[in-house]
């Protein structure tokens, strides 16, 4: 019996051995056909793998019969998968495509959402950017993404521009470039005018709505804009682009790319110049910029240096146009002149101007600023599962805006009254410059782990900001005791921002992907000195924020999924909140709880997405109409407010060559209880009494309940596309009282775009692009502000100021690639 059992055991063992098979093969470069050394070839389901030798050969032994998914991966190449049926010994060949950009993209992976991340976002590709990039600032190139409203002070999209996402302003939108924070540390806004023509050097943009994923820099309280500059170009290329159009708008740039050189280095550069007279009177912009990058692209490591800078000189168009002027209300125009004490020259300027009225007349009423960015990025693939990236950065900004001020009191500048004989002079006309000089630097880092079912990112950043604010009088009719170089105000600020986050995407099974994201952020902010109105201040505040995010994605099929997520964000007040706060009070940090629920469907010829969001705020900072002792507007915390809405996106091929993409946002944006504060200065303007009005369930300002966009594109031939671009923005209130007398009226505008490219024999590619904005010449305004006060019980002043946008205008561009 023992011999029989032993014989059967040996037979079964032999059978098992004989049922095992071997897989042999080679891996070559698809382009050159040469063997690739060090490629990992793995059957993950049975944890068998091998690496290729110097001849590109690999061998896997003792593989049981069955169907397997075989993966070949190597840094510098795109991973390749093959499904194989093992019924005997096999010989397989892999041809890998070079993809050095895969490791390069690790730099921004940690701050981005992926296809399985349960959050709401849109991607804008390089092709989409190029089609629209004729000279306008980047916000105007993002205008067609959902829930977005853009505006331009000069009225034509060049110069000072702004963007809101779900009604949230720039101070609540987190912006990064290659994972590096861009938001100003003190105002927390982004000034796109300092980065002209950045779009030409941009590979793609991800716009997240709501809190989104953890990122570096200022808290995302309405959305985030994550910009990735150009990845490695494998082939050498040079390009020249020029645009011209209405309002004497001109754009010129030159671009070169070396491609990947034999020593694994690659370089890219751009020089740009953009100028425009603007739609608004005198609102010219003179912009210049450069972009340079150079990198070493190894098999497992990439070191890339990036620098870009912008220089802007723009005539100020910040004042806006009185609504009375836009509506041709003569009585209202007279009231503006009287209420604001206009001089004869100022009154004539207002009366004689049209929609393009600009309050400023002084010839050098300019904003003059330069900002330079330096980034060093290092990425390293530790092994098949682990990668690491870190970046060093430094941003230098310095500049001023110049103002002519009439009849200014000497005392407001710390100067003595002037005695001439028996006459005492207490005021003078003068010209002043208000300066900002700042340095921002730090380090970001990320450690990434990825398998077929698990992606984990540990990342964060440490950043320091040093900023100086000061003002100088550069000319005065009467100089008093002022001297050249004297600063009538000066303050210095320091801010330290440290955050760490860990994100995990786990594919629990074929249907469910789980997501977790935990961030700890600490902020230490201090400032000391005096403000431009000579108020002395000295504050120091520390914050510690915990920002958790959780969610899941459920995959109904390969092209249909649903997601739900909850995220919390906290945000510190900005500089003006501290300085302008009433004596003895401090603004509180804001908190946001964000729920997102969405459904996505992607088919070969159509796509559909719907998303519900709830953004529930605690202590949101809003303008109340209250001013401090010096007359500066104050933002105050309101205990409860919210934004709630539905976002719908759809894209489909209506017919051969005819494609429609559209989005619609329907929202409700409310403050539970709001107290408006006005001031009664008395009939003789010698009093100072508060008038408080209370509102319940009132609308948040600048938050339209309807935003819609659409692109209808016809492509009759491969290289020609014709597009109708449409945008509707509903009514927006200028304050938080839901008063229709203080609102920006709804507008519906349509643009027409033509993109044509051809490949003649003398150049690699020639492109012609035409953009006709506002083809129906609609008169509309996209931004504004309001204020009010009483001059006794029977005299109430309410003034609205709006920013009119250009009527029909065009941009035409010609591009040559060599």
C-alpha positions in Angstrom: 0.0 0.0 0.0 2.8 2.4 0.9 4.5 1.7 -2.5 1.1 2.4 -4.3 0.6 5.7 -2.5 4.2 6.7 -3.3 3.8 5.8 -6.9 0.5 7.8 -7.2 2.1 10.8 -5.5 5.1 10.7 -7.9 2.7 10.5 -10.9 0.6 13.5 -9.7 3.8 15.5 -9.1 5.0 14.6 -12.6 1.7 15.6 -14.0 1.9 19.0 -12.2 5.4 19.6 -13.5 4.5 18.6 -17.0 1.4 21.0 -16.9 3.7 24.0 -16.3 4.8 25.9 -19.3 7.4 28.5 -20.1 7.1 31.9 -21.7 10.0 33.3 -23.6 10.3 36.5 -25.6 12.1 39.7 -26.5 11.3 43.4 -26.0 12.5 45.9 -28.6 12.1 49.6 -29.2 9.3 50.1 -31.7 11.1 53.0 -33.4 14.7 51.6 -33.6 14.1 47.9 -33.3 16.9 47.6 -30.8 16.6 45.4 -27.7 15.6 47.1 -24.5 17.4 46.1 -21.3 15.7 46.1 -17.9 12.1 45.8 -18.9 9.9 44.2 -16.3 7.6 41.5 -17.8 5.0 40.5 -15.2 1.9 38.3 -14.8 0.5 40.1 -11.8 -2.3 37.7 -11.1 0.2 34.9 -10.2 3.0 37.2 -9.2 5.5 35.9 -11.8 7.9 38.2 -13.5 11.3 38.6 -15.0 13.5 41.4 -16.4 15.0 41.5 -19.9 18.7 41.0 -20.3 21.1 43.0 -22.5 19.6 41.3 -25.6 16.1 42.3 -24.6 15.2 38.6 -23.8 13.1 37.4 -20.9 11.8 34.0 -19.7 9.0 33.0 -17.3 9.0 29.4 -16.2 6.5 27.1 -14.5 3.4 29.0 -15.7 0.2 27.0 -15.2 -2.3 26.8 -18.1 -4.8 29.6 -18.3 -5.5 33.0 -19.7 -3.3 35.8 -18.3 -2.7 39.5 -18.7 1.0 40.1 -19.4 2.5 43.6 -18.7 5.8 45.0 -20.0 6.9 48.2 -18.3 10.0 50.3 -18.4 10.7 53.9 -17.4 10.9 56.0 -20.5 8.4 53.8 -22.3 4.6 53.5 -22.4 3.5 50.3 -20.6 2.2 47.6 -22.9 -0.3 44.8 -22.1 -1.1 41.6 -23.8 -3.7 38.9 -23.1 -2.3 35.4 -23.7 -3.7 31.9 -23.5 -1.1 29.5 -22.0 -1.7 26.1 -23.5 1.9 25.3 -24.2 5.3 27.0 -24.4 5.1 30.4 -26.0 7.4 33.0 -27.6 6.3 36.6 -27.5 7.6 39.9 -28.8 6.9 43.3 -27.3 7.5 46.5 -29.2 7.5 49.4 -26.7 6.8 53.0 -27.6 9.1 55.7 -26.1 7.3 57.8 -23.6 9.6 59.9 -21.5 6.7 62.2 -20.6 5.3 59.5 -18.4 7.8 60.2 -15.7 7.7 63.9 -16.4 4.0 64.0 -15.6 4.7 62.6 -12.1 5.4 66.3 -11.1 1.7 67.2 -11.3 0.1 63.8 -10.5 -0.2 64.5 -6.8 -2.3 67.6 -7.2 -4.6 66.3 -9.9 -7.8 64.3 -10.2 -7.8 61.1 -12.2 -10.5 59.2 -14.1 -11.4 57.2 -11.0 -11.3 60.2 -8.6 -14.8 61.0 -7.3 -14.6 64.8 -7.9 -15.8 67.2 -10.5 -13.3 68.4 -13.1 -12.8 69.3 -16.7 -9.7 68.9 -18.9 -8.6 71.5 -21.5 -6.2 69.9 -23.9 -3.3 71.5 -25.8 -5.3 71.3 -29.1 -8.2 73.2 -27.5 -5.9 75.8 -26.1 -4.2 76.3 -29.5 -7.5 76.8 -31.3 -8.4 79.7 -29.0 -5.0 81.2 -28.2 -4.9 84.4 -30.3 -3.7 86.8 -27.6 -6.4 86.9 -24.9 -5.5 86.0 -21.4 -5.8 82.4 -20.1 -9.2 83.0 -18.3 -10.8 83.7 -21.7 -9.4 80.4 -23.0 -11.2 78.6 -20.1 -14.5 80.4 -20.6 -16.2 77.3 -22.2 -15.7 75.1 -19.2 -18.8 74.6 -16.9 -19.8 77.1 -14.2 -17.2 79.7 -15.4 -17.7 83.5 -15.8 -14.8 85.6 -17.1 -14.3 89.4 -17.3 -11.9 92.0 -18.6 -11.3 95.4 -17.1 -10.2 96.8 -20.5 -13.2 95.0 -22.2 -11.3 92.9 -24.8 -9.7 90.0 -22.9 -6.2 91.5 -22.8 -4.7 93.1 -19.7 -6.4 92.7 -16.3 -8.8 89.8 -16.6 -10.6 87.7 -14.0 -12.4 84.4 -13.6 -15.1 83.0 -11.3 -16.0 79.4 -10.8 -19.4 78.6 -9.3 -19.6 82.3 -8.3 -16.3 82.1 -6.3 -13.8 84.8 -7.1 -10.0 84.6 -7.8 -9.1 84.6 -4.0 -11.0 81.3 -3.6 -9.6 79.6 -6.7 -6.3 77.6 -6.1 -3.9 78.0 -9.1 -0.8 75.9 -9.6 1.7 75.7 -12.4 3.5 72.3 -12.5 2.3 71.8 -8.9 3.8 75.2 -7.7 1.4 77.6 -6.1 0.7 80.9 -8.0 -1.9 82.7 -5.8 -0.6 85.8 -4.1 0.1 84.9 -0.5 -1.6 88.0 0.9 -4.5 88.9 -1.4 -4.8 85.2 -2.3 -5.8 86.2 -5.9 -4.1 85.5 -9.2 -3.1 88.3 -11.6 -3.0 86.7 -15.0 -1.7 89.9 -16.6 1.7 89.1 -15.0 1.9 85.9 -17.1 1.1 87.0 -20.7 1.0 84.3 -23.3 1.5 81.5 -20.8 -1.0 79.5 -22.9 1.5 79.0 -25.7 3.8 77.1 -23.3 0.9 75.2 -21.7 0.4 71.5 -22.4 -3.0 71.1 -20.6 -5.2 72.6 -17.9 -7.3 70.8 -15.3 -10.1 72.8 -13.8 -11.6 71.3 -10.7 -14.8 72.6 -9.3 -15.6 72.7 -5.6 -12.9 71.7 -3.0 -11.4 69.1 -5.3 -8.3 67.1 -4.4 -5.6 68.3 -2.0 -3.2 70.7 -3.6 -0.4 73.1 -2.7 -1.0 76.8 -1.8 -4.1 78.7 -1.0 -7.3 76.8 -0.1 -9.6 75.8 -3.0 -12.9 77.4 -1.9 -14.6 77.5 -5.3 -12.3 75.5 -7.6 -8.7 75.0 -8.7 -6.9 75.5 -11.9 -3.9 73.2 -12.4 -1.7 74.2 -15.3 1.0 71.9 -16.7 3.6 73.5 -19.0 4.8 71.7 -22.1 6.2 68.2 -21.8 9.1 66.9 -23.7 8.9 67.2 -27.5 10.6 64.2 -29.1 11.3 66.0 -32.3 12.9 69.4 -33.0 10.6 72.2 -34.0 10.5 76.0 -34.5 7.4 78.2 -34.8 6.5 81.8 -35.4 3.0 83.1 -34.5 1.5 86.4 -35.1 -2.0 87.8 -34.4 -3.7 91.2 -35.0 -7.2 92.4 -34.5 -9.5 95.0 -33.2 -8.3 97.8 -30.8 -4.9 97.5 -32.4 -4.4 94.2 -30.6 -1.1 92.5 -31.7 0.6 89.4 -30.6 4.0 88.0 -31.7 5.9 85.0 -30.5 8.7 82.7 -31.5 9.1 79.2 -30.2 11.9 76.6 -30.5 12.2 73.0 -29.3 15.3 70.9 -29.7 13.6 67.6 -29.3 15.5 64.9 -27.4 19.2 65.2 -28.2 21.6 62.3 -28.3 22.9 63.1 -24.9 19.3 62.9 -23.5 19.0 66.6 -23.0 16.1 68.7 -24.4 15.5 72.4 -24.5 12.6 74.7 -25.3 12.1 78.5 -25.4 9.6 81.2 -26.2 9.6 85.0 -26.6 6.3 86.9 -26.7 5.0 90.4 -27.1 1.3 91.3 -26.8 -0.1 94.8 -27.0 -3.6 96.3 -27.2 -5.3 99.7 -27.0 -8.2 98.1 -25.2 -11.9 98.6 -25.7 -12.1 101.1 -22.8 -10.7 104.6 -23.4 -6.9 104.7 -22.9 -6.9 101.2 -21.4 -3.8 100.0 -23.3 -1.7 97.0 -22.4 1.9 96.5 -23.2 3.0 92.9 -22.3 6.1 90.9 -22.8 7.2 87.5 -21.6 9.5 84.6 -22.0 9.6 80.9 -21.2 12.6 78.6 -21.1 13.0 75.0 -20.1 15.8 72.5 -20.2 16.0 69.0 -19.0 17.9 65.8 -18.7 15.7 62.7 -19.5 17.3 59.5 -18.2 15.8 56.0 -18.1 14.7 56.4 -14.5 15.3 60.1 -13.6 14.4 63.4 -15.1 15.8 66.8 -14.0 14.0 69.7 -15.6 14.6 73.5 -15.1 11.8 75.9 -16.0 11.8 79.7 -15.9 9.2 82.1 -17.2 8.6 85.8 -16.6 6.2 88.5 -17.6 6.4 92.3 -17.7 3.3 94.3 -18.0 2.5 98.0 -18.3 -1.2 98.7 -18.4 -3.2 101.9 -18.2 -5.7 101.6 -15.4 -9.3 100.8 -16.1 -10.2 99.7 -12.6 -12.8 102.4 -11.9 -15.6 101.1 -14.0 -18.3 103.0 -15.8 -21.2 104.5 -13.9 -24.4 102.6 -14.8 -26.1 106.0 -15.4 -23.7 106.6 -18.3 -24.3 103.1 -19.8 -28.1 103.7 -19.6 -27.8 107.2 -21.0 -29.5 108.5 -17.8 -28.7 112.3 -17.8 -30.2 112.9 -14.4 -28.1 110.0 -13.0 -25.0 111.4 -14.7 -25.5 114.7 -13.1 -25.9 113.0 -9.7 -22.7 111.1 -10.2 -20.9 114.4 -10.9 -22.4 116.1 -7.9 -22.1 113.3 -5.4 -18.4 112.6 -6.2 -17.3 116.3 -6.5 -16.0 116.0 -10.1 -13.9 118.8 -11.4 -14.9 120.5 -14.6 -12.5 118.3 -16.5 -13.8 115.1 -14.9 -17.4 116.2 -15.6 -16.6 116.9 -19.3 -14.9 113.5 -19.6 -18.0 111.7 -18.2 -20.4 113.7 -20.3 -18.5 113.3 -23.6 -17.5 109.7 -23.3 -19.6 106.7 -24.5 -19.7 103.2 -23.1 -15.9 103.2 -23.2 -15.7 105.8 -20.5 -12.5 105.8 -18.3 -12.4 107.9 -15.2 -8.6 108.3 -15.3 -7.2 111.0 -17.5 -3.6 111.4 -16.2 -1.3 110.2 -19.1 0.8 107.9 -16.9 -2.0 106.4 -14.8 -0.4 102.9 -15.2 0.2 99.6 -13.5 3.8 98.5 -14.0 4.9 95.1 -12.7 7.3 92.3 -13.4 7.1 88.8 -12.1 9.8 86.1 -12.7 9.3 82.4 -11.9 12.1 79.8 -11.5 11.3 76.1 -11.0 13.5 73.0 -10.7 11.8 69.6 -11.0 13.3 66.2 -10.2 11.5 62.9 -10.8 12.9 59.4 -10.1 11.4 56.0 -10.7 12.6 54.0 -7.8 11.2 50.7 -9.1 8.1 49.4 -10.9 5.9 50.5 -8.0 7.5 53.5 -6.5 8.4 57.0 -7.9 9.5 60.2 -6.2 9.4 63.8 -7.2 10.5 67.1 -5.7 10.5 70.7 -6.9 12.3 73.8 -5.8 10.8 77.2 -6.8 11.3 80.9 -6.4 9.1 83.8 -7.6 10.2 87.4 -7.6 7.7 90.1 -8.1 8.2 93.9 -8.0 6.3 96.9 -9.4 4.0 99.8 -8.8 0.9 101.6 -9.9 1.1 105.3 -10.4 -1.7 107.7 -9.6 -2.5 111.4 -10.0 -4.3 112.7 -7.0 -5.9 116.2 -6.8 -6.1 118.4 -3.8 -4.6 115.9 -1.3 -4.1 116.9 2.3 -0.5 117.1 3.4 -1.5 115.4 6.7 -2.6 112.2 4.7 1.1 111.8 3.7 2.7 112.6 7.0 3.8 116.1 5.6 3.5 119.5 7.3 1.2 122.2 6.1 3.1 124.9 4.1 3.2 128.5 5.1 3.8 131.1 2.4 3.7 134.5 4.1 0.4 134.8 5.8 -1.1 132.0 3.7 -1.3 128.4 5.0 -1.5 125.7 2.3 -2.9 122.5 3.6 -3.2 120.4 0.4 -1.6 119.9 -3.0 -2.0 118.1 -6.3 0.5 115.2 -6.4 1.6 112.0 -8.2 2.2 108.9 -6.1 3.4 105.4 -6.7 2.3 102.5 -4.5 4.8 99.6 -4.6 4.8 95.9 -4.0 8.1 94.0 -3.7 7.9 90.4 -2.8 9.7 87.1 -2.7 8.1 83.6 -2.7 10.0 80.4 -2.5 9.8 76.8 -1.3 9.8 73.2 -2.0 7.2 70.7 -3.0 7.5 66.9 -2.8 5.7 63.7 -3.6 6.1 60.0 -3.1 3.9 57.8 -5.4 3.0 54.1 -5.2 1.1 52.4 -8.0 -0.1 48.9 -8.7 -2.9 47.7 -10.9 -5.4 48.2 -8.0 -3.9 50.8 -5.8 -2.5 54.3 -6.3 -1.2 56.3 -3.3 0.4 59.7 -3.2 2.1 61.3 -0.2 2.9 64.9 -1.0 3.1 68.4 0.3 5.0 71.7 0.3 6.7 74.2 2.5 6.6 77.8 1.2 7.8 81.1 2.5 6.7 84.6 1.5 8.3 87.9 2.2 6.5 91.0 1.0 7.0 94.7 1.2 4.3 97.4 0.6 5.3 101.1 0.4 4.3 104.3 -1.2 6.3 107.3 -2.6 5.2 110.8 -3.7 7.2 111.3 -6.9 5.8 114.8 -7.7 3.8 117.5 -5.9 2.8 121.0 -6.8 3.9 121.9 -3.3 6.4 119.6 -1.8 6.2 120.7 1.8 8.9 118.8 3.7 8.8 115.8 1.4 12.1 114.5 -0.1 12.9 112.3 -3.0 12.7 108.6 -1.9 10.6 109.3 1.2 8.0 106.6 1.9 4.8 107.9 3.2 3.7 104.4 4.2 5.6 101.1 4.5 4.9 97.6 5.9 6.4 94.2 5.7 4.8 90.8 5.8 5.9 87.2 6.3 3.9 84.1 5.7 4.9 80.4 6.2 2.7 77.8 4.6 3.3 74.1 5.3 1.1 71.2 4.2 1.2 67.4 3.9 -1.4 65.2 2.3 -1.9 61.6 1.5 -4.3 60.4 -1.3 -5.3 56.8 -1.9 -7.3 55.4 -4.8 -8.1 51.7 -4.2 -9.9 49.5 -6.7 -11.8 47.3 -4.3 -13.3 45.1 -7.1 -14.4 45.4 -10.7 -17.1 47.9 -9.8 -16.0 50.0 -6.8 -13.0 52.4 -6.5 -12.5 53.9 -3.0 -10.9 57.3 -2.5 -9.4 58.9 0.6 -7.5 62.2 0.9 -6.2 63.7 4.1 -4.4 67.0 4.4 -2.8 68.9 7.3 -2.0 72.6 6.6 -0.5 75.1 8.9 -0.2 78.8 8.2 1.8 81.4 10.1 1.1 85.0 8.9 2.4 88.3 10.3 2.5 91.8 9.1 3.7 95.1 10.6 3.8 98.7 9.5 1.4 101.3 8.3 -1.1 101.2 5.4 -1.5 103.8 2.7 -3.9 105.8 4.9 -1.2 105.9 7.6 -3.0 103.5 9.9 -0.5 101.6 12.1 -1.0 97.9 12.4 0.8 94.9 13.8 -0.7 91.4 13.6 0.4 87.8 13.8 -1.9 84.8 13.3 -1.4 81.0 13.2 -3.7 78.5 11.8 -3.9 74.7 11.7 -6.3 73.1 9.3 -7.4 69.5 8.8 -8.9 68.9 5.4 -10.3 65.4 4.9 -11.9 64.1 1.6 -13.6 60.8 1.0 -15.5 59.2 -1.8 -16.1 56.3 -4.1 -16.7 55.7 -7.8 -19.0 52.9 -8.9 -18.4 51.5 -12.4 -21.6 50.3 -14.0 -19.8 49.3 -17.2 -16.6 50.2 -19.1 -18.1 53.5 -20.2 -20.5 54.4 -17.3 -19.8 55.3 -13.7 -21.2 57.3 -10.8 -19.4 59.0 -7.9 -20.0 60.6 -4.6 -17.6 62.5 -2.4 -17.4 64.7 0.6 -14.6 67.2 1.1 -13.7 69.8 3.7 -11.6 72.9 3.2 -10.5 75.7 5.5 -9.1 79.1 4.4 -7.4 81.9 6.3 -8.4 85.6 5.9 -6.4 87.7 3.6 -4.3 90.8 4.3 -7.1 93.4 3.9 -9.4 91.4 6.2 -6.9 91.9 9.1 -6.0 95.5 8.3 -9.5 96.8 7.6 -11.2 95.0 10.5 -12.7 97.3 13.1 -10.5 98.0 16.2 -10.6 95.1 18.6 -12.0 92.5 16.2 -10.4 89.8 14.1 -11.8 88.0 11.1 -12.3 84.2 11.5 -11.0 81.5 9.1 -13.6 80.2 6.7 -14.8 76.6 6.4 -16.4 74.8 3.6 -18.0 71.3 3.5 -18.5 70.2 -0.1 -20.7 67.3 -1.3 -20.4 66.1 -4.9 -22.6 63.5 -6.6 -22.1 62.7 -10.3 -22.9 60.4 -13.1 -20.7 60.0 -16.3 -21.4 58.2 -19.6 -18.9 58.0 -22.4 -19.8 56.4 -25.7 -17.9 56.5 -29.0 -20.2 59.2 -30.5 -21.6 60.9 -27.4 -20.9 61.7 -23.8 -23.0 62.9 -20.9 -22.3 64.0 -17.4 -24.5 65.4 -14.6 -23.3 66.6 -11.2 -25.0 67.8 -8.1 -23.1 69.9 -5.6 -23.6 71.4 -2.2 -21.0 73.8 -0.9 -22.0 74.6 2.7 -20.0 77.5 4.3 -19.3 78.4 7.9 -18.0 82.0 8.5 -17.7 82.9 4.8 -16.2 86.3 4.4 -18.4 88.7 2.4 -18.7 92.5 1.9 -21.4 94.0 4.1 -21.3 97.6 3.1 -19.6 98.4 6.4 -16.4 100.6 6.3 -13.8 101.1 9.0 -12.6 104.4 10.5 -10.7 105.3 7.3 -13.5 104.5 4.9 -12.1 101.1 3.6 -14.6 98.4 2.8 -14.8 95.6 5.3 -15.5 91.9 4.7 -17.2 90.2 7.6 -17.9 86.6 8.5 -21.5 85.4 8.0 -22.3 82.3 10.1 -24.1 80.2 7.4 -24.3 80.4 3.6 -24.3 77.8 0.8 -24.1 77.2 -2.9 -26.1 74.3 -4.4 -26.5 73.4 -8.0 -26.7 71.0 -10.9 -24.1 70.9 -13.6 -24.9 69.1 -16.9 -22.4 68.5 -19.7 -23.1 66.7 -23.0 -21.3 66.1 -26.2 -22.4 64.3 -29.3 -21.8 63.9 -33.0 -25.0 65.2 -34.7 -23.9 64.2 -38.2 -20.7 63.4 -40.0 -18.3 66.2 -39.2 -20.8 68.1 -37.0 -20.2 68.0 -33.2 -22.0 69.7 -30.3 -20.6 70.2 -26.8 -22.7 72.0 -24.3 -22.9 72.6 -20.5 -25.5 74.1 -18.2 -25.3 75.1 -14.5 -28.4 75.8 -12.5 -27.7 76.9 -8.9 -29.0 78.5 -5.8 -26.5 80.7 -3.8 -27.8 81.9 -0.5 -26.8 83.6 2.8 -29.1 82.5 5.6 -29.0 85.9 7.5 -27.3 89.0 6.2 -26.9 92.4 7.8 -26.2 95.3 5.4 -24.5 98.3 7.0 -24.9 101.8 5.5 -23.8 105.2 6.9 -25.9 108.4 7.4 -23.6 111.4 7.3 -26.4 113.8 8.0 -27.7 116.6 5.8 -24.6 118.7 6.4 -22.3 115.7 6.1 -21.0 116.2 9.6 -22.5 113.1 11.3 -21.6 109.4 11.3 -24.5 107.1 12.0 -25.0 103.5 11.1 -28.1 102.2 9.3 -28.5 98.5 9.5 -30.8 96.5 7.2 -31.4 92.7 7.8 -32.1 90.2 5.1 -33.0 86.5 5.3 -32.2 83.9 2.7 -30.7 86.4 0.4 -28.5 85.8 -2.7 -24.7 85.8 -2.7 -23.3 88.5 -4.9 -21.8 87.7 -8.3 -23.4 84.3 -8.3 -25.7 83.8 -11.4 -28.3 81.1 -11.0 -27.9 80.1 -14.6 -24.6 79.7 -16.6 -24.6 77.9 -20.0 -22.0 77.4 -22.7 -21.9 75.6 -26.0 -19.6 74.9 -29.0 -21.1 73.8 -32.3 -18.2 72.7 -34.6 -18.4 71.7 -38.2 -15.4 70.0 -39.8 -16.0 69.7 -43.5 -12.5 68.5 -44.2 -9.7 67.2 -41.9 -7.8 70.4 -41.5 -10.7 72.9 -41.4 -13.1 73.5 -38.5 -15.8 76.1 -38.1 -17.2 76.8 -34.6 -20.0 78.7 -33.1 -19.2 79.5 -29.4 -22.1 80.5 -27.2 -22.2 81.7 -23.6 -25.2 82.7 -21.4 -24.8 84.2 -17.9 -27.8 85.0 -15.8 -28.4 88.0 -13.6 -25.8 88.7 -11.0 -26.3 90.9 -7.9 -23.7 93.5 -7.1 -24.3 93.1 -3.4 -25.9 90.6 -1.0 -29.4 92.2 -0.8 -31.0 90.6 -3.9 -32.0 94.0 -5.1 -32.7 94.1 -8.8 -31.6 97.8 -8.9 -28.1 96.6 -8.1 -27.4 93.9 -10.5 -25.5 92.9 -13.7 -28.1 92.1 -16.3 -28.0 88.6 -17.9 -26.2 88.4 -21.2 -26.0 86.0 -24.1 -23.0 86.3 -26.5 -21.8 84.3 -29.5 -18.4 84.1 -31.0 -17.4 82.5 -34.3 -14.1 80.7 -34.8 -12.3 79.3 -37.9 -9.2 77.0 -37.5 -7.4 75.9 -40.7 -4.1 74.2 -41.1 -2.2 73.0 -44.2 1.2 71.5 -44.9 2.8 73.2 -47.8 6.2 72.1 -49.1 8.1 75.1 -47.6 7.1 74.7 -44.0 6.1 71.8 -41.7 2.7 73.4 -41.0 0.8 76.6 -41.7 -2.2 77.5 -39.5 -4.7 80.3 -39.9 -7.1 81.1 -37.1 -9.9 83.6 -37.0 -11.9 84.6 -33.9 -14.8 87.0 -34.2 -16.1 87.8 -30.7 -19.6 88.9 -30.0 -20.8 88.5 -33.5 -24.3 90.0 -32.8 -22.7 93.1 -31.2 -24.5 92.7 -27.9 -24.0 95.5 -25.3 -23.3 93.8 -22.0 -21.3 94.1 -18.8 -19.5 91.2 -17.0 -18.5 92.7 -13.6 -19.1 95.7 -11.3 -19.5 97.0 -7.8 -22.0 99.2 -5.9 -22.0 101.5 -2.8 -24.5 103.6 -1.0 -25.0 106.0 1.9 -27.4 108.6 3.3 -27.0 112.3 3.6 -29.9 112.8 6.0 -33.2 111.0 6.2 -34.4 112.3 2.8 -31.2 111.8 0.8 -30.1 108.4 -0.2 -27.2 107.7 -2.7 -26.8 104.4 -4.5 -24.3 104.2 -7.3 -23.5 101.2 -9.5 -20.3 100.9 -11.5 -20.0 98.3 -14.3 -17.4 97.0 -16.7 -18.7 97.0 -20.2 -17.3 94.5 -22.7 -16.5 95.0 -26.3 -19.0 94.7 -29.1 -18.2 92.8 -32.3 -14.4 92.5 -32.6 -11.9 90.1 -34.2 -8.5 88.5 -33.9 -6.7 86.9 -36.9 -3.6 84.8 -36.5 -1.0 83.2 -38.7 1.3 80.4 -37.5 4.3 78.7 -39.1 6.0 75.6 -37.9 9.3 74.5 -39.2 
